[in-house]
């Protein structure tokens, strides 16, 4: 029962968490990884000890993102500001598109 409640709270915060991670990392795939890591940490923690789950998750995502940025530096990766941001695809009305078009966009 508590896992279901945690999952619901996490889903309520997911968009915000992704936004935080994306602004820090500049990559959708890395932002998703950071959000997923936050979920794993939340699911393994004692949620009864957490007063504000939204703030706790935001802190975890920020720290995970910082760790990812630090690991980039030690691996000698190119800075993200030299790249263009990844595009975000938003479908207005998926029901009117051809299935082949939807598959290509996915």
C-alpha distances in whole Angstrom, upper triangle without the diagonal:
4,5,5,7,9,10,11,13,14,16,17,19,20,23,24,23,25,28,28,29,31,33,33,34,36,34,31,30,30,28,26,26,25,22,21,22,20,16,17,18,15,12,15,15,14,12,13,17,17,18,19,17,19,22,20,20,23,25,23,25,28,28,27,30,32,32,33,36,37,37,39,41,42,42,45,43,45,43,41,44,46,44,43,40,38,38,35,35,34,34,35,35,34,35,39,39,40,38,40,40,36,36,39,37,33
4,5,5,6,9,10,11,12,14,15,17,18,21,22,21,23,26,26,26,29,31,31,31,33,32,29,29,28,26,24,24,23,20,19,19,17,14,15,15,12,10,12,12,10,9,10,13,13,15,15,13,16,19,17,17,20,21,20,21,25,25,24,27,29,29,30,33,34,34,36,39,39,39,42,40,42,41,39,41,44,42,41,38,36,36,33,34,33,34,35,35,34,36,39,39,41,38,40,40,36,36,38,36,33
4,5,5,6,9,10,10,12,14,15,16,19,20,19,21,24,24,24,26,29,28,29,31,29,26,25,25,23,21,20,20,17,15,16,14,11,12,13,10,7,10,11,11,9,12,15,14,16,16,13,16,18,16,15,19,20,18,19,23,23,22,25,27,27,27,30,32,31,33,36,36,36,39,37,39,38,36,39,41,39,38,35,33,33,31,31,30,31,33,33,32,33,37,37,38,35,37,37,33,33,35,33,30
4,5,5,6,9,10,11,12,14,15,18,20,19,21,23,24,24,26,29,29,29,31,29,26,26,26,23,21,21,21,18,16,18,16,13,14,15,12,10,14,14,14,12,14,17,16,18,17,14,16,19,18,16,20,22,20,21,24,25,24,26,29,29,29,32,34,33,35,38,38,38,41,39,40,39,37,39,41,39,38,35,32,32,29,30,28,29,30,30,29,30,34,34,36,33,35,35,31,31,34,32,28
4,5,5,6,9,10,11,13,14,17,18,18,20,22,23,23,26,28,28,29,30,29,26,26,26,23,21,22,21,18,17,18,16,13,15,15,12,11,14,14,13,10,12,15,13,14,14,11,13,16,15,15,18,20,19,20,23,24,23,25,28,28,29,31,33,33,35,37,38,39,41,39,40,39,36,38,41,39,38,34,33,33,30,30,29,30,31,31,30,32,35,35,37,35,37,36,33,33,35,33,30
4,5,5,6,9,10,11,12,15,16,15,17,20,20,20,23,25,25,26,27,26,24,23,23,20,18,19,17,14,14,15,12,9,11,12,8,7,11,11,11,8,10,13,11,13,12,9,11,14,12,11,15,16,15,16,19,20,20,22,24,24,25,28,29,29,31,34,35,35,37,35,37,35,33,35,38,36,35,32,30,30,28,28,28,29,30,31,30,32,35,35,37,35,36,36,32,32,34,32,28
4,6,5,6,9,10,10,14,15,14,16,19,19,19,21,24,24,24,26,24,21,21,21,19,16,17,16,13,12,14,12,8,11,12,9,8,12,13,14,11,14,16,15,16,15,11,12,15,14,12,15,18,16,16,20,21,19,21,24,24,24,27,29,29,30,33,34,34,36,34,35,34,32,34,36,34,33,30,28,28,25,25,25,26,27,28,27,28,32,32,33,31,33,32,28,28,30,28,25
4,5,5,6,9,10,13,14,14,16,18,19,20,22,24,25,25,26,25,22,22,23,20,18,19,18,15,14,16,14,11,14,15,12,12,16,16,16,13,15,18,15,16,14,11,12,15,15,13,16,18,18,17,21,22,21,23,26,27,26,29,31,31,32,35,36,36,38,36,37,35,33,35,37,35,34,30,28,28,25,25,24,25,26,26,26,27,30,31,33,31,33,32,28,29,31,28,25
4,5,5,6,9,12,12,12,14,16,17,18,20,22,23,24,25,24,22,22,22,19,17,18,17,13,14,15,12,10,14,14,11,11,15,14,15,11,13,15,12,13,11,8,8,12,12,10,13,15,15,15,18,20,19,21,23,24,25,27,29,30,31,33,35,35,37,35,36,34,31,33,36,34,33,29,28,28,25,25,24,26,27,28,27,29,32,33,35,33,35,33,30,30,32,29,27
4,5,5,6,9,10,9,11,14,14,15,17,19,20,20,22,21,18,19,18,15,13,15,13,10,10,12,9,7,11,11,9,10,13,13,15,12,15,16,13,14,12,8,8,11,11,8,11,13,12,12,15,17,16,17,21,21,21,24,26,26,27,30,31,31,33,31,32,30,28,30,33,31,30,26,25,25,22,23,22,24,25,27,26,28,31,31,33,31,32,31,28,28,29,27,24
4,5,5,8,10,10,11,13,15,15,17,19,20,21,22,20,17,18,18,15,13,15,14,11,11,14,12,10,13,15,12,13,16,17,18,15,18,20,17,18,15,11,10,14,14,11,13,16,15,14,17,19,18,19,22,23,23,25,27,28,28,31,33,32,34,32,32,31,28,30,32,30,29,25,23,23,20,20,19,21,22,23,22,25,28,28,29,28,29,28,24,25,27,24,21
4,6,7,8,10,11,13,14,16,17,19,20,21,22,22,19,20,20,17,15,17,16,13,14,16,14,12,16,17,14,15,19,18,19,16,18,19,16,16,13,10,9,12,13,11,12,16,16,15,17,20,19,20,23,24,24,26,28,29,30,32,34,34,36,33,34,31,29,30,33,31,29,25,24,24,20,21,20,21,22,23,23,25,28,29,31,29,31,30,26,27,29,26,23
4,6,5,6,9,10,11,12,14,16,17,18,19,19,17,18,17,14,13,15,13,10,12,14,11,11,14,15,12,14,17,17,18,15,18,18,15,15,12,9,6,10,11,8,9,12,12,11,14,16,16,16,19,21,21,22,25,26,26,29,31,31,32,30,30,28,26,27,30,28,27,23,22,22,19,21,20,22,23,25,25,27,30,30,32,31,32,30,27,28,29,26,23
4,5,5,6,9,10,10,12,14,15,16,17,16,13,14,14,11,10,12,11,7,9,12,10,9,13,14,13,14,17,18,20,17,20,21,17,18,15,12,9,12,13,9,10,13,12,10,13,16,15,15,18,20,19,21,23,24,24,27,29,29,30,27,28,26,23,25,28,25,24,20,19,19,16,18,17,19,21,23,22,25,28,27,29,28,29,27,24,24,25,22,20
4,5,5,6,9,10,10,12,14,15,15,15,12,14,14,11,10,13,12,9,12,15,13,13,16,17,16,18,21,21,23,20,23,24,20,20,17,14,11,14,15,12,11,15,15,12,14,17,16,15,19,21,19,21,24,25,24,27,29,29,30,27,27,25,22,23,26,23,22,18,17,16,13,15,14,17,18,20,21,24,26,25,28,26,28,25,22,23,24,21,19
4,5,5,6,9,10,11,13,14,15,15,13,16,15,11,12,14,12,10,13,15,12,13,17,17,16,18,21,20,22,20,22,22,18,18,15,13,9,11,13,10,8,12,13,10,12,15,15,14,17,19,19,19,22,24,24,26,28,28,29,27,27,24,21,22,25,23,22,18,18,18,16,18,17,20,21,24,24,27,29,29,31,30,31,29,26,27,27,24,22
4,5,5,6,9,10,11,12,13,13,12,13,12,8,9,11,9,6,10,11,9,10,14,14,13,16,18,18,20,18,21,20,17,18,14,12,9,10,11,7,6,9,9,7,9,12,11,11,14,16,15,16,19,20,21,23,25,25,26,24,24,22,20,21,24,22,22,18,17,18,16,18,19,21,23,26,25,29,31,30,32,31,31,29,26,27,27,24,22
4,5,5,6,8,10,10,11,10,8,10,10,6,7,9,8,6,10,11,11,12,15,16,15,18,20,20,23,21,24,24,21,21,18,15,13,14,14,11,9,12,12,8,10,13,12,11,14,16,14,16,19,19,19,22,24,24,25,22,22,20,17,19,22,19,18,15,14,15,13,15,16,19,21,23,23,26,28,27,29,28,28,26,23,23,24,20,19
4,5,5,6,9,10,10,11,9,12,12,8,10,13,11,10,13,15,14,15,18,19,18,21,23,23,25,23,26,26,22,22,19,17,13,14,15,12,10,13,13,10,11,14,14,12,14,17,16,16,19,20,20,22,25,25,25,22,22,19,16,17,20,18,17,13,13,14,12,15,15,19,20,23,24,27,29,28,30,29,29,27,24,25,25,21,20
4,6,5,6,9,10,11,11,13,12,8,11,12,10,9,13,14,12,15,17,17,17,20,22,21,24,22,25,24,20,20,17,15,12,12,13,11,8,10,11,7,7,11,11,9,11,14,13,14,17,18,18,20,22,23,24,21,21,18,16,17,20,19,18,15,15,17,15,18,19,23,24,27,27,31,32,31,34,32,33,30,28,28,28,25,23
4,5,5,6,8,8,8,10,8,5,8,9,7,7,11,11,11,13,16,16,16,19,21,21,23,22,25,24,21,22,19,17,14,14,14,11,9,11,10,6,7,10,9,6,9,11,10,11,14,15,15,17,20,20,20,18,18,16,14,15,18,17,17,13,14,16,15,18,19,22,25,27,27,31,32,31,33,31,31,29,27,27,26,23,22
4,5,5,5,6,6,9,8,5,8,10,9,10,13,14,14,16,18,19,20,22,24,24,27,25,29,28,25,25,22,20,17,17,18,15,12,14,14,10,10,13,12,9,12,14,12,12,15,16,15,18,20,20,20,17,17,14,11,13,16,14,13,10,10,12,11,15,16,20,22,25,25,29,30,28,30,29,29,26,24,24,24,20,19
4,6,6,8,10,12,11,9,12,14,12,13,16,17,16,19,21,21,22,24,26,26,28,27,30,29,25,26,22,21,17,17,18,16,13,14,15,11,10,13,13,10,11,14,13,12,15,17,16,17,21,21,21,18,17,14,11,12,15,14,13,10,12,14,13,17,18,22,24,27,27,31,32,31,33,32,32,29,27,27,26,23,22
4,6,9,11,12,10,8,12,13,10,12,15,15,15,18,20,19,21,23,25,24,27,26,29,28,24,25,22,20,18,17,17,15,12,13,13,10,8,10,10,7,8,11,10,8,12,14,13,14,17,18,18,15,15,12,10,11,15,14,14,12,13,16,16,20,21,25,27,30,30,34,35,34,35,34,34,32,29,29,28,25,24
4,5,8,9,7,7,10,11,9,12,14,14,15,18,19,19,21,24,25,25,28,27,30,29,26,27,24,22,20,19,19,17,14,15,14,11,10,12,10,7,8,10,8,7,11,12,10,12,15,15,15,13,12,10,8,10,13,12,13,10,11,14,15,18,21,24,27,30,29,33,34,32,34,32,32,29,27,27,26,23,22
4,7,9,8,8,11,12,12,14,16,17,18,20,22,22,24,26,27,28,31,30,33,32,29,30,27,25,22,21,22,19,17,18,17,14,13,15,14,10,12,14,11,10,14,15,13,15,18,17,17,13,12,10,7,8,11,9,9,6,8,11,12,16,18,22,24,27,27,31,31,29,31,30,29,27,25,25,23,21,20
4,6,5,6,9,10,11,12,14,15,17,19,20,21,23,24,26,27,30,29,33,32,29,30,27,25,22,22,22,19,17,19,18,14,14,16,14,11,13,14,11,11,15,15,13,15,18,17,17,13,13,12,8,11,13,10,10,7,7,10,11,14,17,20,23,26,25,29,30,27,29,27,26,24,22,22,20,18,17
4,6,5,6,9,10,10,12,14,15,17,18,20,21,23,25,26,29,27,31,31,28,29,26,23,21,21,21,18,17,19,17,14,15,17,14,12,15,16,13,14,18,17,16,19,21,20,20,17,17,15,12,14,16,13,12,9,7,9,9,11,14,17,20,23,22,25,27,24,26,24,24,22,19,19,18,15,14
4,5,5,6,9,10,11,12,14,15,17,19,20,21,23,24,28,27,31,30,28,29,27,24,22,22,22,18,18,19,17,14,15,17,14,12,15,15,12,14,17,16,14,18,20,18,19,16,16,16,13,16,17,15,14,12,10,12,12,14,16,19,23,24,23,26,28,26,26,25,24,22,20,19,18,16,14
4,5,5,6,9,10,10,12,14,15,17,18,20,21,23,26,25,29,28,26,27,25,22,20,20,20,16,15,16,14,11,12,13,10,8,11,11,8,10,13,12,11,15,17,15,17,14,15,14,12,15,17,15,15,13,11,14,14,17,19,22,25,28,26,30,31,29,30,28,28,26,24,23,22,20,18
4,5,5,6,9,10,11,13,14,15,17,19,20,21,24,23,27,26,23,25,22,19,17,17,17,13,12,14,12,9,10,12,10,8,11,12,10,11,15,15,14,17,19,18,20,17,17,16,13,16,18,16,16,13,11,14,13,16,17,21,23,26,25,28,30,28,30,28,28,26,23,23,22,20,18
4,5,5,6,9,10,11,12,14,15,16,19,20,23,22,26,26,23,25,22,19,17,18,17,14,13,15,13,10,13,14,11,10,14,14,12,14,17,17,17,20,21,20,22,19,20,19,16,19,21,19,18,15,13,15,13,15,17,19,22,24,23,26,28,27,28,26,26,24,21,21,21,18,16
4,5,5,6,9,10,11,12,14,15,17,18,22,21,25,25,22,25,22,19,18,19,17,14,14,15,12,10,12,13,9,9,13,12,10,13,15,14,14,18,19,18,20,18,19,19,17,20,22,19,20,17,15,17,17,19,20,23,26,28,26,29,32,30,31,28,28,27,24,23,23,21,18
4,5,5,6,9,10,11,12,14,16,17,20,19,23,22,20,22,19,16,15,15,14,10,11,11,9,6,8,9,6,6,10,10,8,11,14,13,14,17,18,18,20,18,19,18,16,19,22,20,20,17,16,19,18,20,22,25,27,29,28,31,34,32,33,31,31,30,27,26,26,24,21
4,5,5,6,9,10,11,12,14,15,18,17,21,21,18,20,17,14,12,13,12,9,9,11,9,6,10,11,9,9,13,13,12,15,17,17,18,21,22,22,24,22,23,21,19,22,24,22,22,19,17,19,17,19,20,23,25,27,26,29,31,30,32,29,30,28,25,25,25,23,20
4,5,5,6,9,10,11,13,14,18,17,21,21,19,21,19,15,15,16,14,11,12,14,11,9,13,13,10,11,15,14,13,16,19,18,19,22,23,22,25,22,24,23,21,24,26,24,24,21,19,21,19,20,21,24,26,28,26,29,32,30,31,29,29,28,25,24,25,23,20
4,5,5,6,9,10,11,12,16,16,19,19,17,20,18,15,15,15,13,10,12,12,8,8,11,11,8,10,13,12,11,15,16,15,17,20,21,21,23,21,23,23,21,24,26,25,25,22,21,23,22,24,25,27,30,31,30,33,35,34,35,32,33,32,29,28,28,26,23
4,5,5,6,9,10,10,14,13,17,16,14,16,14,11,11,12,9,6,9,9,6,6,9,10,8,10,13,13,13,16,18,18,19,22,23,23,25,24,25,24,22,25,28,26,26,23,22,24,22,24,25,27,30,31,30,33,36,35,36,34,34,33,30,29,30,28,25
4,5,5,6,9,10,13,12,16,16,14,16,15,11,12,13,11,8,11,12,9,9,13,13,12,14,17,16,16,19,21,21,22,25,26,26,28,27,28,27,25,28,30,28,28,25,23,25,23,24,24,26,29,30,29,31,34,33,35,32,33,32,29,28,29,27,24
4,5,5,6,9,12,12,16,16,15,18,17,14,15,16,13,11,14,14,11,11,15,14,12,15,17,16,16,20,21,20,22,25,25,25,28,26,28,28,26,29,31,30,30,27,25,27,25,27,27,29,32,33,31,34,37,36,36,34,34,34,30,29,31,29,25
4,6,5,6,10,10,14,13,12,16,15,12,13,14,10,9,12,12,8,10,13,12,11,14,16,15,16,19,20,19,22,24,24,25,28,27,29,28,27,29,32,31,31,28,27,29,27,29,29,32,34,35,34,37,40,38,40,37,38,37,34,33,34,32,29
4,5,5,8,7,11,11,10,13,12,9,11,12,9,8,11,12,9,11,14,14,13,16,18,18,19,22,23,23,25,27,27,28,31,29,31,30,29,31,34,32,32,29,28,29,27,29,29,31,33,34,33,36,39,38,39,37,38,37,33,33,34,32,29
4,6,8,8,12,13,12,15,15,12,14,15,12,11,15,15,13,14,17,17,16,19,21,20,21,24,25,25,27,29,30,30,33,31,33,32,31,34,36,34,34,31,29,31,28,30,30,31,34,34,33,35,38,38,39,36,37,37,33,32,34,32,29
4,7,9,12,12,12,16,16,14,16,17,13,13,16,16,13,15,18,17,16,19,21,20,21,24,24,24,27,29,29,29,32,31,34,33,32,35,37,35,36,33,31,33,31,33,33,35,37,38,36,39,42,41,42,39,40,40,36,35,37,35,31
4,6,9,9,9,13,13,11,14,15,11,11,15,14,12,15,17,16,16,19,21,20,21,24,25,25,27,29,29,30,33,32,34,33,32,35,38,36,37,34,33,34,32,34,34,36,38,39,38,40,43,43,44,41,42,42,38,38,39,37,34
4,5,6,7,11,13,11,15,15,12,13,17,16,14,17,20,19,19,22,24,23,25,28,28,28,31,33,33,34,37,36,38,37,36,38,41,40,40,37,36,37,35,36,36,38,40,41,40,42,45,45,46,44,45,44,41,40,42,40,36
4,5,5,8,10,8,12,13,10,11,15,15,14,16,19,19,19,22,23,23,25,27,28,29,31,33,33,34,37,36,38,36,35,37,40,39,38,35,34,35,33,34,34,36,37,38,38,40,43,43,44,42,43,42,39,39,40,38,35
4,6,8,10,10,14,14,12,14,17,17,17,20,22,21,22,25,26,26,28,31,31,32,34,36,37,38,40,39,41,39,38,40,43,42,42,38,38,39,36,37,37,39,40,41,40,42,46,45,47,45,47,46,42,42,44,41,38
4,6,9,10,13,13,11,13,16,15,15,18,20,19,20,23,24,24,27,29,29,30,33,34,34,36,38,38,40,38,37,39,42,41,41,38,37,38,36,38,38,40,41,42,42,44,47,47,49,47,48,47,43,43,45,42,39
4,6,6,10,9,7,10,13,12,12,15,17,17,18,21,22,22,24,26,27,28,31,32,33,34,36,36,37,35,34,36,39,38,38,34,34,35,33,35,34,36,38,39,39,41,44,44,46,44,45,44,41,41,42,39,36
4,6,9,9,8,11,13,13,14,17,18,19,20,22,23,24,26,28,29,30,33,34,35,37,38,37,39,36,35,36,40,39,38,35,35,36,33,35,35,37,38,39,39,42,45,45,47,45,47,45,42,42,43,40,38
4,6,6,6,9,10,11,12,14,16,17,18,20,21,23,24,26,27,29,31,32,33,35,36,35,36,34,32,33,37,36,35,32,32,32,30,32,31,33,34,36,36,39,41,41,44,42,44,42,38,39,40,37,35
4,5,5,6,8,10,10,12,14,15,16,18,20,21,22,24,26,27,28,30,32,33,34,33,34,32,30,32,35,34,33,30,29,30,27,29,28,31,32,33,33,36,39,38,41,39,40,39,35,36,37,34,31
4,5,5,6,9,10,11,12,14,15,16,18,20,21,22,24,26,27,29,30,32,33,31,32,29,27,29,32,31,30,27,26,27,24,26,26,28,29,31,31,34,36,36,38,37,38,36,33,34,35,32,29
4,5,5,6,9,10,11,12,14,15,16,18,20,21,22,24,26,27,29,30,32,30,31,28,27,28,31,30,30,27,27,28,26,28,28,30,32,34,34,37,39,39,41,40,41,39,36,36,37,34,32
4,5,5,6,9,10,11,12,14,15,17,18,20,21,23,25,26,27,29,30,29,30,28,27,28,32,31,31,27,27,29,27,29,29,32,33,35,35,38,40,40,42,40,41,39,36,36,37,34,32
4,5,5,6,8,10,10,12,14,15,16,18,20,21,23,24,26,27,29,27,28,26,24,26,29,28,28,24,24,25,23,26,26,28,30,32,31,34,37,36,38,36,37,36,32,32,33,30,28
4,5,5,6,9,10,10,12,14,15,16,18,20,21,23,25,26,27,25,26,24,22,23,27,26,25,22,22,24,22,24,24,27,29,31,31,34,37,36,38,37,37,35,32,33,33,30,28
4,6,5,6,9,10,11,12,14,15,16,18,20,21,23,24,26,25,26,23,22,24,27,27,27,24,24,26,25,27,28,31,33,35,35,38,40,39,41,40,40,38,35,35,36,33,30
4,5,5,6,8,10,11,12,14,15,16,18,20,21,22,24,23,25,23,22,24,27,26,26,24,23,25,24,27,27,30,32,34,34,37,39,38,40,38,38,37,34,34,34,31,29
4,5,5,6,9,10,10,12,14,15,16,19,20,21,23,21,22,20,19,21,24,23,23,20,20,22,20,23,24,27,29,31,31,34,36,35,37,35,35,34,31,30,30,28,25
4,6,5,6,9,10,10,12,14,15,17,19,20,21,20,21,18,17,19,22,22,22,19,20,22,21,24,25,29,31,33,33,36,38,37,39,37,37,36,33,33,32,30,28
4,5,5,6,9,10,10,12,14,15,17,18,20,19,21,19,18,20,23,23,24,22,22,25,24,27,28,32,34,36,36,39,41,40,41,40,40,38,35,35,34,32,30
4,5,5,6,9,10,11,13,14,15,16,18,17,19,18,17,20,22,22,23,20,20,23,22,25,27,30,32,35,34,37,39,38,39,37,37,35,32,32,32,29,27
4,5,5,6,9,10,11,13,15,15,17,15,16,14,13,16,19,18,19,17,17,20,20,23,25,28,30,33,32,36,38,36,37,36,35,33,31,30,30,27,25
4,5,5,6,9,10,11,13,14,15,15,16,14,14,16,19,19,20,19,19,23,23,26,28,31,34,36,36,39,41,39,41,39,39,37,34,34,33,31,29
4,5,5,6,9,10,11,12,14,14,16,15,15,18,20,20,22,20,21,24,24,28,30,33,36,38,37,40,42,40,41,40,39,37,35,34,33,31,29
4,5,5,6,9,10,11,12,11,13,12,12,16,18,17,19,17,18,21,21,25,27,30,33,35,34,38,39,37,38,36,36,34,32,31,30,28,26
4,5,5,7,9,10,11,10,11,9,10,13,15,15,17,16,17,21,22,25,27,31,34,36,35,39,40,38,40,38,37,35,33,32,31,29,27
4,5,5,6,9,10,10,12,11,13,15,17,18,21,20,21,24,25,29,31,35,37,40,39,43,44,42,43,41,40,39,37,36,34,32,31
4,5,5,6,8,9,12,12,13,16,18,18,21,20,21,24,25,28,31,34,37,40,38,42,43,41,42,40,39,37,35,34,33,31,29
4,6,5,6,5,8,8,10,13,14,15,17,17,18,22,23,26,29,32,36,38,37,41,42,39,40,38,37,35,34,32,31,29,28
4,5,5,6,8,8,11,14,15,16,19,19,20,24,26,29,32,36,38,41,40,44,45,42,43,42,40,39,37,36,34,32,31
4,5,8,11,12,15,17,18,19,22,22,23,27,29,32,35,38,41,44,42,46,47,45,45,43,42,41,39,37,36,35,33
4,6,9,11,14,17,17,18,21,21,22,25,27,30,33,36,40,42,40,44,45,42,43,41,39,38,37,35,33,32,31
4,7,9,12,14,14,15,19,20,21,25,27,30,33,36,40,42,41,44,45,43,43,41,40,38,37,35,33,32,31
4,6,9,12,11,12,15,16,17,21,23,26,30,33,36,38,37,41,42,39,39,38,36,34,33,32,30,29,28
4,6,9,8,9,13,14,16,19,22,25,28,32,35,37,36,40,41,38,38,37,35,33,33,31,29,28,27
4,6,6,8,11,12,14,18,20,24,27,30,33,36,35,39,40,37,38,37,36,33,32,32,29,28,27
4,5,5,8,8,11,14,17,20,23,27,29,32,32,36,36,34,35,34,32,30,29,28,26,24,24
4,5,7,9,12,15,17,21,24,27,30,33,33,37,37,34,36,35,34,31,30,30,28,26,26
4,7,9,12,15,18,22,25,28,31,34,33,37,37,35,36,35,33,31,30,30,27,25,26
4,6,9,12,15,18,21,25,27,30,30,33,33,31,32,31,30,27,27,26,23,22,22
4,6,9,12,15,18,21,24,27,27,31,30,28,29,29,27,24,24,24,21,19,20
4,6,9,12,15,19,21,24,24,28,28,26,27,27,26,23,22,22,20,17,18
4,7,10,13,16,19,22,21,25,25,23,24,24,22,20,19,19,16,14,14
4,6,10,13,16,18,18,22,22,20,21,21,20,17,16,17,14,11,12
4,6,10,13,16,15,19,20,18,20,19,19,16,14,15,14,11,11
4,7,10,12,12,16,16,14,16,16,16,13,11,12,11,8,9
4,6,9,10,13,14,13,15,16,16,13,11,14,13,9,10
4,6,6,10,10,9,12,13,14,11,9,12,12,9,10
4,6,9,9,10,13,14,16,13,12,15,15,12,14
4,5,6,7,11,12,15,12,10,14,15,13,14
4,6,5,8,9,11,9,7,11,12,11,11
4,6,8,9,12,11,9,13,15,14,14
4,7,9,12,10,10,13,15,14,15
4,6,8,6,7,10,11,11,12
4,5,5,6,9,10,11,13
4,5,5,6,9,10,11
4,5,5,6,9,10
4,5,5,6,9
4,5,5,6
4,5,5
4,5
4
